[in-house]
């Protein structure tokens, strides 16, 4: 697992042992960043359910202004911290429940939602982001899930929704309007 491009291009990231943490597949990560490639620089990023931190690290490598990484696993938080160190990057890494963090306030321009599959945390996170107004105007949230996962309805006034399928994986991109 490596950083695709940017200031940390080709930096090798540590991967988890066992199956408790499921990193985003390389081809899916590349597709995700191709979708948002012009919407990263200078953005405030939230990597919710961070795992290895590879999505937030990729965003930082591509010019994001800052990134907050949250995960409830000590192993995941340790991986994120070590991967940031390996890449020479800085971010805020929090050992906490991601949904609880959303209630704490703050706004982000780019939110990655990639919880363990089948837990319902993806839908709960999308609902919480809407309810607590976490996504800034013009912001983007991206949810990685299984293709059969149905996310909550997004009101048309909130933004546009596009889904991309990559084998058994679906990326749902929700863009918030600017008005």
Phi, psi and omega in degrees: 000124183226160171286134186286310184206180180097200185293339181249023183312132176073004176296127181279129180259146176291144177250155182286154171266141181082190185247012180292331180242129182245100180294149175298133179299146183305316181294323179290318179298317179297318178297316179303312182285339171292325180294320187250015189306331181263006184240029185248315188303129177078003184275151171269123189246144171239120176256091183280138184057054194299328182064251178273345182086007187298328180289313178295321179295319177299318179296316178298319179298330182267009172107009175300146183289322182200164176211135171254128179250127176237141172200150181266000181258129176299321179299316180296315180299319177298319177297315180300313181299316180292321179293323175297315180299314180301326183269354181070030182249163177236144176200170177262120183247122185239129172273100183196168173286122184301319180294321177295322179299322181299331179286343186282353177097188184091150178238150181229151179269336184216123182235125174260126179242109182217068181280172173304137181297147173078009182265345184080359181292332179297311179295318179298322180293316179299315179299316181293321179298318176294312185296320184262006175054049183280327184276124181291161175298133185083002182280170183227135168240141182234125181245125175261130181207177170290155183299329183279353181290131177252120179273161178300152177295141177253125180297143181305329180290341182280316180167186181263152181232130174227140178244138179236135181249136178226088185065239181270005184248140178239135171252122176253120183251119181245118182252126180274136179296164182266353180251000000 
